[in-house]
């Protein structure tokens, strides 16, 4: 994941906090984003190692992110032709990488502020949730989330760094070369290696 995030964005990811309980958003899509950040802040406050934070974050990531959908979108049109066993390996690796990235970059809490906009935009079948990260020592930075409905829940399918830099678009460009040269198994191995780097 870090290969797909500009260096400045990776630094900015250190700062975050959540709305107080009485200001929880009413829109279910915004609620999913807020729920994830509740877990993220709890993990940051707990500190510990990247691996311990990974275990704390895993349930929230599995609940609030459509990991299978994100993996398919990151791989691109060839996803449908990949064998089911290889698809599962890719989803498992993608999940590890996603959780490890947050566990590594959000490692401590210093009172930073992260505000979720309650005014959610509808984009066809999807919803766009905007948020503002306020480090306190510099200008606020936008982090926006695209969600779609999966069953009865709204789940994150893309994160836009600085408001408009799609992580999935970056991952697709990064994954394409490996997928072409090494196939699905090689891509899964690469993604697992990226997760391992974050957890070491």
N, C-alpha and C positions, 0 to 999 in steps of 0.2 A: 504494500500500500504506500509506503514512504516513497517508492520510486515514482509514484503517480502524483505526489503532492509537492508543489514548489516549496523550496526551503523556507521561504517567509511564512507560508501557510502552516508548515509543520511547527514553526516556532509559535505562531499565533494559537495553535490548538491547545497550548498549555493553559489558556485562560478560559474559565467557564464557571457559572453558577446557575441556580434555578430561581424561579419565582417563589415567593412565600406560599404556604399552603392555601391561604384564603384567596389567592389570585390565580389559582389553577384554571387553565383555559377550558371553555365549555365545548368547543368543537372537538370531536373525537380524533381528528387528524393531528391537531395541535396537542391534544392530550397524549398521543403516542410519543411525539417528540419530547414533551415535558417529562413523561414517565422515564424515558431513556436517560434524560439529563438528571433526574432525581437519583437514579442508580449511579450515574457517572460521578456526581458530586459526592455521594456516599463513599464511593471507591477512593476518590481523591483524598477525602478527609481521613479515610482509614490508613492511607499510605501503604507501607509494606513493599513487597517486591512486585515486579511486573507480573510474575506468575500468580501471586495472590490476588492482585487486582483483576487479572484475567478471570479467575474463578468467580469473583464478585460480579463482574460485568456480564458474564455469559448468559444468565437467564434473561436479562433485560434486552440484550442484543437479539437473542432468539425470539423474544416476544415482539419487539418493535421494528425489526428489520425483516424484509422479505429476502432472505439470504439466497434462496434458490432462484428467485426472480432476478436478483442483482447479478448472480453468477451467470445466468443465461444471457442477460443483456451485455455483460462484460465480454463474454466469449463472442457474441454476435450471431449472424445467420447460420453458422455451421453447428450451433448447439443442437438443433433437431436431429442431426445426423450422427451425433455422438452416442455411443452405447450407454445404456442406463447405468452400468457399473462405473463407467468413467465419469458420467455426469455426477454421480454421488460423490466420487473422490474429489471432483472439482468443487462441489458445494461445500464439502467438509473442509477442504483446504481454504476456500474463500472465507468461511466462517472463522476459522482460526486466525487468518490474517487480519480480518476486520476487528475482532476482539483484541488481538495482540496490539494493533495499532493504537487503539484507545487506551489500553492498559499502559502502554509505553509513554505516550505523549501527555496523558493526563495523570501525572504522577503525584501531585500534591495540591493542596488548596491554600490560597492566600486571600480569600475574600473577593475574588473576582465576580463579575456580574454577567449573566447571560439571560437575556430577556426574549421570550417567545411572543410574537405578535399574535393576538387573539383573532385578528381579521384574516381568515384563511381564504385563499383564492382557489376557485374551481377551474381546472384546466382539462376540459373534456371529462374522461372518467377519473382523472387524477385530481389531487389537491396539492397546492403549494403553501407550505408553512414557512414564513419568514422569521428570522431571529437575529438578534444583535448581540455581539460579544463586546463587552466593555472592559478592557484591561485595566482602566483607571489611569494608566500612565501614558496612554496614546489614544488616537481616535478609535471610535467603535468600528467593528468589522462585521459585515453581513455574512451569515451562514444560513442558506435556505435549503429546504428539504422537499423533495417530491414524494408523495405517498399515493398508494392505491389501495383499494379495498381487497383484502384477502380473507374470505370467509366473513366473519362478523367484525373483523378488526381492520383498522387502517395501518398499513406498514410502510416504512421508509424504503424507497427503491432507488433514490439517488440523493447525494448531498452536493450542494453547490458551494464551493469554497469562494470566499470574497463575494458571495452573492450570485455568481454566474459561471463558475468554473466547474463543470460536471466531472465528478470523480469517475463515473462510469465511462464517460467518453475517453478519459485519460487511461483508464485501465484497459479498455478495448484496444487502444493503440499500443499499449505496452505488451498486452498478451498476444496480439496477432502474430508477431514474429516467432515467439516460442511455440505457439500452437502450430504454425506452418512448418517449423523445422523439427519439432520434437513430438508433436501430437498431443492429445489430451493428457496422457500419462506424464509427459515431460512438463506440461504446463502445471499440472497438479503438484509435481515435485518442486517446481520453481516457486509456486505460491506458498507451499509449506516451508520452504527455505526462508522466504521473506518473513513469515510468522516467527520462525525460530530466531531470526536476527532480532526481532522486536522483544522477544522474551528472555534473551540472554543478558 
